[in-house]
Each structure stands twice: as C-alpha cells, then as structure tokens.
Amino acid sequence: MDRYERINALHRLLKASRYPVTVARLQDELGCSRATVYRDLAFLRDALMAPVEGDGEAGFCYRKDESERFELPGMWLSSEELLALLASQHLLQRTGGGVLSQMLAPLQQRIEGLLAAQAGVTRWPVERVRVVPHRGRKLDQASFRAVASAVLERRQLSFEYRARSTDQATKRVVSPQRITHYRDNWYLDAWDHERQALRSFAVDRIGQARIGSEPARDLSEQELDGQLAASYGIFSGEPKGWATIRFSAKAARWVADEHWHSRQQGRFLDDGRYELKLPYSVSRELLMDVLHYGADAEIVEPPMLREQAKALLALTLSNYEA
C-alpha cells in the first residue's frame, strides 16, 4: 500500500484499539518495515496533529481523552480515482426514474459518503465538481442491451448497421468481443463473419439487434489490441503509416502533455514548436483532431495525409466565400 493508504490504516488501528499496539503488529498490519512504521507515526503525530502516545517497547495508541474527537483531515483521492467515483455518481444519477434507481440508491449514498469522507466534509458538495458529457449521441436502449448482453453471454449477434459516412444500411452477423466507451459514446468491437475481419461499430448506429443461439468466436486480447489499438483512434486497424504533425510554440505547451496514442513519439524543436509522430490507419479521426488546432497545427508527413488536410481546408474555406 502507498503512504496515504498506510496512514489511513494506521489511524484506523490506533483509533479502534483499546490498548497500545506493538510495532511488530503495526509492521504486520501495514506490510512495511520497522523504520517506515516510526516515520508514519511521526507524520501522524507531527504533521496531522494526531494524539499519538507510547514508545517502541509498550506500543502506541491514541490518548483516550482525545481519541473519539480526532479525525484525519481530508486526504484527496488521485485524479483517476476521483474521476471514477464522479463518473459512477453521474451515471447513477442518469438512471433516475428507471428500474434500477431504487436498487442503486444505497450505492449512490455510499459513493457520496466516500467522496465526503475523502474531502474532509460532512456533505459531498456535488455542485463544486462537474463531469461534463461531450458530444454523446442518443442510443436505442433495446439495441444497447442486446449488444451488451451478447458481449457478456458470448453469443453471436445480428443487427442492421447504418454507416454514418454513407447512411446505407447493411445486415451484419458478428461475434462480439468487447464493448468500449470512447469519447462519451459506445462502440462494439466484433468479428464480422461475412467480412472475416475485426470491426468496430458505433452502437448508436446499430438497429434491430438480435442475440443468436450460436456461440461467439473468441479472439485473444493480444489479437484484439493488435488490430484495434495499434493505430490512432477508435476505428484503427493495422497501421498504414506514421503521421508527423508539427504544432506551433503556443500549442506545444498543451500538446506535449496530451496522450494521443500509446506509441506516440514527441519532441520539442529548436524554435519552440512541438513535433508529434504516431501510427494511423483510418485518417478521418486523425484529421478531425489535427484540424481542431487550426493554424497551430501542420501535417508534415505523409504527403497523402497532408493533401487530404489541404482538401478539407479548401472545402471549409469555400463555405465562407461569397
């Protein structure tokens, strides 16, 4: 356990014990060395003003006259832990009025209580922290339930898929592999039996989903990641090449701290600009994200991707011409 976890555990041990706790027991309970126990006790007493008393022979405890009144100050969760709890709270709130709302009420209260305890307050001030959905698309809930059930039950799934690029509907029979939440939307990673290939489907474009009786074909995590996480974006596939993008010195401060892909390569140039390299397969999503930076981003390589960006910018500019 890390230091915050040890301090919390140490506090609970001393607060619950009626008699002094030996250093040997503290070592065993906290899973650390004797020297670490003494350092944590000193931090608890000196930095957090805990009523610690005792010595290395008899053991340590809280002074009885202050034990009941003393509580640790709020110790914040990590950003990832806080986001996970807030996201859970947000999703639970969105179930309001549904079948699960009453059943999940105790869990909602438990999450709010945990957040309040970590913040060192009596009530979690939900209005002080926001989780803002961004460009989430409306789902057909019946289709979503069928997709999720097929993934968990490991059964084949048939559905009608209306591609966003063409709006043409096609019939698909797939072996669901996993369901992915990406940029506030849900996607199904699946083996397409007719095309004999892995595909990712936007769940909001799936209709008339039916769970079949045939078992799903299972692919290994290594194979899934090799096909679906090797390139940039949700519809990745095997990399077709590497893109090189240069960002202005002004944008460099943001881009250098951003995670675009697990295999990305970045470096600052002598003039303050930032150069980012990453593998890509389908250019559409990458182009949208690069053009989001406007004049602060330039695609350098490959030439084809650069020309695609120029064509998109020309089309955009034509919308503003008289």
C-alpha positions as a Markdown table, in Angstrom:
| # | Residue | x | y | z |
|---|---|---|---|---|
| 1 | Met | 0.0 | 0.0 | 0.0 |
| 2 | Asp | 1.1 | 3.6 | -0.6 |
| 3 | Arg | 1.7 | 6.1 | 2.2 |
| 4 | Tyr | -1.8 | 7.6 | 2.2 |
| 5 | Glu | -3.2 | 4.1 | 2.5 |
| 6 | Arg | -0.8 | 3.3 | 5.3 |
| 7 | Ile | -1.7 | 6.5 | 7.2 |
| 8 | Asn | -5.4 | 5.7 | 6.9 |
| 9 | Ala | -4.9 | 2.1 | 8.0 |
| 10 | Leu | -2.6 | 3.3 | 10.9 |
| 11 | His | -5.3 | 5.8 | 12.0 |
| 12 | Arg | -8.0 | 3.1 | 12.0 |
| 13 | Leu | -5.8 | 0.7 | 14.0 |
| 14 | Leu | -5.0 | 3.2 | 16.7 |
| 15 | Lys | -8.5 | 4.5 | 16.9 |
| 16 | Ala | -10.0 | 1.1 | 17.2 |
| 17 | Ser | -7.5 | -0.3 | 19.7 |
| 18 | Arg | -8.3 | -0.1 | 23.5 |
| 19 | Tyr | -4.7 | -0.9 | 24.3 |
| 20 | Pro | -1.3 | 0.1 | 22.8 |
| 21 | Val | -0.4 | -1.6 | 19.5 |
| 22 | Thr | 3.1 | -3.0 | 19.3 |
| 23 | Val | 5.4 | -2.0 | 16.5 |
| 24 | Ala | 5.6 | -5.7 | 15.4 |
| 25 | Arg | 1.8 | -5.8 | 14.9 |
| 26 | Leu | 1.9 | -2.5 | 13.0 |
| 27 | Gln | 4.5 | -3.8 | 10.7 |
| 28 | Asp | 2.4 | -6.9 | 10.0 |
| 29 | Glu | -0.8 | -5.0 | 9.5 |
| 30 | Leu | 0.7 | -2.3 | 7.3 |
| 31 | Gly | 3.1 | -4.6 | 5.4 |
| 32 | Cys | 6.2 | -2.3 | 5.9 |
| 33 | Ser | 9.5 | -2.1 | 7.7 |
| 34 | Arg | 10.0 | -1.0 | 11.4 |
| 35 | Ala | 11.6 | 2.3 | 10.2 |
| 36 | Thr | 8.6 | 3.0 | 8.0 |
| 37 | Val | 6.2 | 2.5 | 11.0 |
| 38 | Tyr | 8.2 | 5.0 | 13.0 |
| 39 | Arg | 8.2 | 7.5 | 10.1 |
| 40 | Asp | 4.4 | 7.1 | 9.7 |
| 41 | Leu | 3.8 | 7.5 | 13.4 |
| 42 | Ala | 5.9 | 10.7 | 13.4 |
| 43 | Phe | 4.0 | 12.1 | 10.4 |
| 44 | Leu | 0.7 | 11.2 | 12.0 |
| 45 | Arg | 1.7 | 13.0 | 15.3 |
| 46 | Asp | 3.6 | 16.0 | 14.0 |
| 47 | Ala | 2.1 | 16.8 | 10.6 |
| 48 | Leu | -1.5 | 15.7 | 11.2 |
| 49 | Met | -1.7 | 16.6 | 14.9 |
| 50 | Ala | -2.9 | 13.1 | 15.9 |
| 51 | Pro | -2.9 | 12.4 | 19.7 |
| 52 | Val | -0.3 | 9.6 | 19.4 |
| 53 | Glu | 1.4 | 8.4 | 22.6 |
| 54 | Gly | 3.6 | 5.4 | 23.5 |
| 55 | Asp | 7.0 | 4.0 | 22.8 |
| 56 | Gly | 8.7 | 1.2 | 20.9 |
| 57 | Glu | 8.5 | -1.2 | 23.9 |
| 58 | Ala | 4.9 | -0.9 | 25.1 |
| 59 | Gly | 3.5 | 0.1 | 21.7 |
| 60 | Phe | 1.4 | 3.1 | 20.6 |
| 61 | Cys | -2.1 | 4.3 | 20.9 |
| 62 | Tyr | -4.3 | 7.4 | 20.9 |
| 63 | Arg | -4.8 | 9.3 | 24.1 |
| 64 | Lys | -8.1 | 8.2 | 25.5 |
| 65 | Asp | -9.4 | 11.8 | 26.2 |
| 66 | Glu | -8.8 | 12.8 | 22.5 |
| 67 | Ser | -9.3 | 9.6 | 20.6 |
| 68 | Glu | -13.0 | 10.0 | 20.0 |
| 69 | Arg | -12.7 | 13.6 | 18.8 |
| 70 | Phe | -9.7 | 13.2 | 16.4 |
| 71 | Glu | -10.3 | 12.5 | 12.8 |
| 72 | Leu | -7.9 | 12.7 | 9.9 |
| 73 | Pro | -8.1 | 15.7 | 7.6 |
| 74 | Gly | -9.4 | 15.1 | 4.2 |
| 75 | Met | -7.0 | 13.1 | 2.0 |
| 76 | Trp | -7.8 | 13.6 | -1.6 |
| 77 | Leu | -8.1 | 10.6 | -4.0 |
| 78 | Ser | -5.9 | 10.5 | -7.0 |
| 79 | Ser | -7.4 | 12.2 | -10.1 |
| 80 | Glu | -8.1 | 8.8 | -11.7 |
| 81 | Glu | -9.9 | 7.6 | -8.5 |
| 82 | Leu | -11.9 | 10.8 | -8.2 |
| 83 | Leu | -12.9 | 10.7 | -11.8 |
| 84 | Ala | -14.0 | 7.0 | -11.5 |
| 85 | Leu | -16.2 | 7.9 | -8.5 |
| 86 | Leu | -17.6 | 11.0 | -10.1 |
| 87 | Ala | -18.4 | 9.1 | -13.3 |
| 88 | Ser | -20.1 | 6.4 | -11.3 |
| 89 | Gln | -22.1 | 9.0 | -9.4 |
| 90 | His | -23.0 | 10.8 | -12.7 |
| 91 | Leu | -24.1 | 7.5 | -14.3 |
| 92 | Leu | -26.2 | 6.6 | -11.3 |
| 93 | Gln | -27.9 | 9.9 | -11.4 |
| 94 | Arg | -28.8 | 9.4 | -15.0 |
| 95 | Thr | -30.7 | 6.2 | -14.1 |
| 96 | Gly | -33.2 | 8.2 | -12.1 |
| 97 | Gly | -36.7 | 7.0 | -12.6 |
| 98 | Gly | -35.6 | 3.8 | -14.2 |
| 99 | Val | -35.9 | 0.2 | -12.9 |
| 100 | Leu | -32.5 | 0.4 | -11.2 |
| 101 | Ser | -32.9 | 3.8 | -9.5 |
| 102 | Gln | -34.3 | 2.4 | -6.2 |
| 103 | Met | -32.0 | -0.6 | -6.1 |
| 104 | Leu | -28.9 | 1.6 | -6.7 |
| 105 | Ala | -29.9 | 4.3 | -4.1 |
| 106 | Pro | -27.7 | 2.7 | -1.4 |
| 107 | Leu | -24.7 | 2.6 | -3.8 |
| 108 | Gln | -25.3 | 6.3 | -4.7 |
| 109 | Gln | -25.3 | 7.2 | -1.0 |
| 110 | Arg | -22.2 | 5.1 | -0.4 |
| 111 | Ile | -20.3 | 6.9 | -3.2 |
| 112 | Glu | -21.4 | 10.3 | -1.9 |
| 113 | Gly | -20.3 | 9.3 | 1.6 |
| 114 | Leu | -16.9 | 8.1 | 0.4 |
| 115 | Leu | -16.4 | 11.4 | -1.5 |
| 116 | Ala | -17.4 | 13.4 | 1.5 |
| 117 | Ala | -15.0 | 11.5 | 3.8 |
| 118 | Gln | -12.1 | 11.9 | 1.4 |
| 119 | Ala | -12.8 | 15.6 | 1.1 |
| 120 | Gly | -13.0 | 16.0 | 4.9 |
| 121 | Val | -16.5 | 17.4 | 4.9 |
| 122 | Thr | -19.9 | 16.2 | 6.3 |
| 123 | Arg | -21.7 | 16.5 | 2.9 |
| 124 | Trp | -20.2 | 16.0 | -0.5 |
| 125 | Pro | -20.7 | 19.3 | -2.3 |
| 126 | Val | -21.7 | 17.8 | -5.6 |
| 127 | Glu | -22.2 | 21.3 | -7.1 |
| 128 | Arg | -18.5 | 22.0 | -6.7 |
| 129 | Val | -17.2 | 19.3 | -9.1 |
| 130 | Arg | -18.6 | 18.7 | -12.5 |
| 131 | Val | -18.3 | 15.9 | -15.0 |
| 132 | Val | -19.5 | 17.4 | -18.4 |
| 133 | Pro | -20.6 | 15.0 | -21.1 |
| 134 | His | -19.2 | 15.9 | -24.5 |
| 135 | Arg | -20.9 | 15.1 | -27.8 |
| 136 | Gly | -22.6 | 12.0 | -26.5 |
| 137 | Arg | -25.0 | 10.5 | -29.1 |
| 138 | Lys | -28.5 | 9.1 | -28.4 |
| 139 | Leu | -28.8 | 5.3 | -28.1 |
| 140 | Asp | -31.5 | 2.9 | -28.9 |
| 141 | Gln | -31.7 | 1.3 | -25.4 |
| 142 | Ala | -33.0 | -2.0 | -26.7 |
| 143 | Ser | -30.1 | -2.4 | -29.1 |
| 144 | Phe | -27.7 | -1.4 | -26.4 |
| 145 | Arg | -29.0 | -4.0 | -24.0 |
| 146 | Ala | -28.8 | -6.7 | -26.8 |
| 147 | Val | -25.2 | -5.7 | -27.7 |
| 148 | Ala | -24.1 | -5.7 | -24.0 |
| 149 | Ser | -25.8 | -9.0 | -23.3 |
| 150 | Ala | -24.3 | -10.6 | -26.4 |
| 151 | Val | -20.8 | -9.5 | -25.3 |
| 152 | Leu | -21.3 | -10.9 | -21.7 |
| 153 | Glu | -23.1 | -14.1 | -22.8 |
| 154 | Arg | -20.5 | -14.8 | -25.5 |
| 155 | Arg | -23.2 | -15.4 | -28.2 |
| 156 | Gln | -23.3 | -14.2 | -31.9 |
| 157 | Leu | -25.3 | -11.1 | -32.6 |
| 158 | Ser | -27.2 | -10.0 | -35.8 |
| 159 | Phe | -28.2 | -6.4 | -36.5 |
| 160 | Glu | -28.7 | -3.7 | -39.1 |
| 161 | Tyr | -25.9 | -1.2 | -39.3 |
| 162 | Arg | -26.3 | 2.2 | -40.9 |
| 163 | Ala | -22.9 | 3.6 | -41.6 |
| 164 | Arg | -22.5 | 7.2 | -40.8 |
| 165 | Ser | -20.4 | 8.0 | -43.8 |
| 166 | Thr | -23.0 | 6.7 | -46.4 |
| 167 | Asp | -26.2 | 6.2 | -44.3 |
| 168 | Gln | -26.6 | 2.9 | -46.1 |
| 169 | Ala | -27.9 | 0.0 | -44.0 |
| 170 | Thr | -26.3 | -3.4 | -44.1 |
| 171 | Lys | -27.1 | -6.7 | -42.3 |
| 172 | Arg | -24.3 | -7.9 | -40.1 |
| 173 | Val | -23.7 | -11.1 | -38.1 |
| 174 | Val | -20.8 | -10.8 | -35.7 |
| 175 | Ser | -19.1 | -12.4 | -32.8 |
| 176 | Pro | -19.0 | -9.7 | -30.1 |
| 177 | Gln | -15.6 | -9.3 | -28.4 |
| 178 | Arg | -15.9 | -6.3 | -26.2 |
| 179 | Ile | -17.9 | -3.1 | -25.7 |
| 180 | Thr | -15.9 | 0.2 | -25.5 |
| 181 | His | -16.8 | 3.6 | -24.0 |
| 182 | Tyr | -14.8 | 6.2 | -26.0 |
| 183 | Arg | -15.3 | 10.0 | -26.0 |
| 184 | Asp | -18.7 | 9.7 | -24.4 |
| 185 | Asn | -20.0 | 7.1 | -26.8 |
| 186 | Trp | -20.3 | 3.3 | -27.0 |
| 187 | Tyr | -18.6 | 1.1 | -29.6 |
| 188 | Leu | -18.8 | -2.6 | -30.3 |
| 189 | Asp | -15.6 | -4.5 | -31.2 |
| 190 | Ala | -16.6 | -7.6 | -33.0 |
| 191 | Trp | -15.6 | -10.3 | -35.5 |
| 192 | Asp | -17.6 | -9.7 | -38.7 |
| 193 | His | -18.4 | -13.2 | -40.1 |
| 194 | Glu | -19.1 | -12.2 | -43.6 |
| 195 | Arg | -16.1 | -9.9 | -44.0 |
| 196 | Gln | -13.9 | -12.3 | -42.0 |
| 197 | Ala | -12.3 | -9.4 | -40.1 |
| 198 | Leu | -12.4 | -7.4 | -36.9 |
| 199 | Arg | -14.6 | -4.3 | -37.0 |
| 200 | Ser | -15.7 | -1.6 | -34.6 |
| 201 | Phe | -19.3 | -0.5 | -34.7 |
| 202 | Ala | -20.8 | 2.7 | -33.3 |
| 203 | Val | -23.6 | 1.3 | -31.1 |
| 204 | Asp | -25.8 | 4.3 | -31.8 |
| 205 | Arg | -25.9 | 3.2 | -35.5 |
| 206 | Ile | -27.0 | -0.3 | -34.6 |
| 207 | Gly | -30.6 | -1.3 | -35.0 |
| 208 | Gln | -32.8 | -4.4 | -34.8 |
| 209 | Ala | -30.2 | -6.2 | -32.7 |
| 210 | Arg | -30.9 | -9.8 | -32.0 |
| 211 | Ile | -28.9 | -12.3 | -29.9 |
| 212 | Gly | -28.4 | -15.6 | -31.7 |
| 213 | Ser | -28.1 | -19.1 | -30.3 |
| 214 | Glu | -24.6 | -19.8 | -31.8 |
| 215 | Pro | -21.6 | -19.2 | -29.5 |
| 216 | Ala | -19.4 | -16.3 | -30.3 |
| 217 | Arg | -15.9 | -16.8 | -31.8 |
| 218 | Asp | -13.4 | -15.7 | -29.2 |
| 219 | Leu | -10.2 | -13.8 | -30.1 |
| 220 | Ser | -7.3 | -13.2 | -27.8 |
| 221 | Glu | -6.7 | -9.8 | -26.1 |
| 222 | Gln | -3.4 | -9.7 | -28.0 |
| 223 | Glu | -5.1 | -10.1 | -31.3 |
| 224 | Leu | -7.8 | -7.6 | -30.5 |
| 225 | Asp | -5.2 | -5.0 | -29.4 |
| 226 | Gly | -3.0 | -5.7 | -32.4 |
| 227 | Gln | -5.9 | -4.9 | -34.7 |
| 228 | Leu | -7.9 | -2.3 | -32.8 |
| 229 | Ala | -5.3 | -0.4 | -30.7 |
| 230 | Ala | -2.3 | -0.4 | -33.0 |
| 231 | Ser | -3.3 | 2.8 | -34.8 |
| 232 | Tyr | -4.8 | 6.2 | -33.9 |
| 233 | Gly | -8.5 | 6.4 | -33.0 |
| 234 | Ile | -11.4 | 4.1 | -32.4 |
| 235 | Phe | -11.6 | 2.7 | -36.0 |
| 236 | Ser | -7.9 | 1.9 | -36.1 |
| 237 | Gly | -6.9 | -1.4 | -37.7 |
| 238 | Glu | -3.3 | -2.2 | -38.7 |
| 239 | Pro | -1.2 | 0.9 | -39.1 |
| 240 | Lys | -0.8 | 2.1 | -42.7 |
| 241 | Gly | 1.9 | 4.6 | -41.8 |
| 242 | Trp | 3.1 | 7.2 | -39.4 |
| 243 | Ala | 1.8 | 10.8 | -39.3 |
| 244 | Thr | 4.2 | 13.7 | -38.4 |
| 245 | Ile | 2.4 | 16.8 | -37.1 |
| 246 | Arg | 4.1 | 20.0 | -36.0 |
| 247 | Phe | 2.4 | 22.3 | -33.6 |
| 248 | Ser | 3.1 | 26.0 | -33.0 |
| 249 | Ala | 5.1 | 27.1 | -29.9 |
| 250 | Lys | 1.8 | 28.3 | -28.4 |
| 251 | Ala | 0.0 | 25.0 | -28.9 |
| 252 | Ala | 3.2 | 23.0 | -27.9 |
| 253 | Arg | 2.5 | 23.6 | -24.2 |
| 254 | Trp | -0.8 | 21.7 | -24.4 |
| 255 | Val | 0.1 | 19.0 | -27.0 |
| 256 | Ala | 3.3 | 17.9 | -25.2 |
| 257 | Asp | 1.1 | 16.9 | -22.2 |
| 258 | Glu | -1.5 | 15.1 | -24.2 |
| 259 | His | -1.8 | 11.4 | -24.8 |
| 260 | Trp | -2.7 | 10.7 | -28.4 |
| 261 | His | -1.5 | 7.1 | -28.7 |
| 262 | Ser | 0.5 | 4.5 | -26.7 |
| 263 | Arg | 3.2 | 4.5 | -29.4 |
| 264 | Gln | 3.4 | 8.2 | -30.0 |
| 265 | Gln | 6.8 | 10.0 | -30.3 |
| 266 | Gly | 7.2 | 13.7 | -29.4 |
| 267 | Arg | 10.0 | 16.2 | -29.2 |
| 268 | Phe | 10.4 | 20.0 | -28.9 |
| 269 | Leu | 12.1 | 21.7 | -31.9 |
| 270 | Asp | 14.7 | 24.4 | -31.5 |
| 271 | Asp | 12.2 | 27.1 | -32.4 |
| 272 | Gly | 9.8 | 26.1 | -29.6 |
| 273 | Arg | 7.4 | 24.1 | -31.8 |
| 274 | Tyr | 6.4 | 20.5 | -30.9 |
| 275 | Glu | 6.7 | 17.6 | -33.3 |
| 276 | Leu | 4.4 | 14.6 | -32.8 |
| 277 | Lys | 4.6 | 11.3 | -34.6 |
| 278 | Leu | 2.0 | 8.5 | -34.3 |
| 279 | Pro | 0.8 | 5.5 | -36.3 |
| 280 | Tyr | -2.6 | 5.7 | -38.1 |
| 281 | Ser | -4.8 | 3.6 | -40.3 |
| 282 | Val | -8.1 | 5.5 | -40.9 |
| 283 | Ser | -7.3 | 9.1 | -41.5 |
| 284 | Arg | -10.7 | 10.6 | -40.8 |
| 285 | Glu | -10.5 | 10.8 | -37.0 |
| 286 | Leu | -6.9 | 11.9 | -37.0 |
| 287 | Leu | -7.6 | 14.7 | -39.5 |
| 288 | Met | -10.5 | 16.0 | -37.4 |
| 289 | Asp | -8.3 | 16.1 | -34.3 |
| 290 | Val | -5.4 | 17.9 | -36.0 |
| 291 | Leu | -7.7 | 20.4 | -37.8 |
| 292 | His | -9.2 | 21.2 | -34.3 |
| 293 | Tyr | -5.9 | 23.1 | -33.7 |
| 294 | Gly | -6.4 | 25.3 | -36.8 |
| 295 | Ala | -3.4 | 27.3 | -37.8 |
| 296 | Asp | -1.4 | 26.0 | -34.8 |
| 297 | Ala | -1.0 | 22.5 | -36.5 |
| 298 | Glu | 0.6 | 21.4 | -39.7 |
| 299 | Ile | 0.7 | 17.8 | -41.1 |
| 300 | Val | 4.2 | 17.3 | -42.5 |
| 301 | Glu | 4.1 | 13.6 | -43.5 |
| 302 | Pro | 2.9 | 11.6 | -45.2 |
| 303 | Pro | 2.2 | 13.6 | -48.3 |
| 304 | Met | -1.2 | 11.9 | -48.9 |
| 305 | Leu | -2.4 | 12.9 | -45.4 |
| 306 | Arg | -1.1 | 16.4 | -46.0 |
| 307 | Glu | -3.1 | 16.7 | -49.2 |
| 308 | Gln | -6.2 | 15.4 | -47.5 |
| 309 | Ala | -5.9 | 18.1 | -44.9 |
| 310 | Lys | -5.4 | 20.7 | -47.6 |
| 311 | Ala | -8.5 | 19.5 | -49.5 |
| 312 | Leu | -10.6 | 19.6 | -46.3 |
| 313 | Leu | -9.4 | 23.1 | -45.5 |
| 314 | Ala | -10.2 | 24.3 | -49.1 |
| 315 | Leu | -13.7 | 22.9 | -48.8 |
| 316 | Thr | -14.1 | 24.6 | -45.5 |
| 317 | Leu | -12.9 | 27.9 | -46.9 |
| 318 | Ser | -15.4 | 27.6 | -49.8 |
| 319 | Asn | -18.2 | 27.8 | -47.3 |
| 320 | Tyr | -17.2 | 31.3 | -46.4 |
| 321 | Glu | -16.7 | 32.6 | -49.9 |
| 322 | Ala | -19.4 | 35.0 | -51.3 |
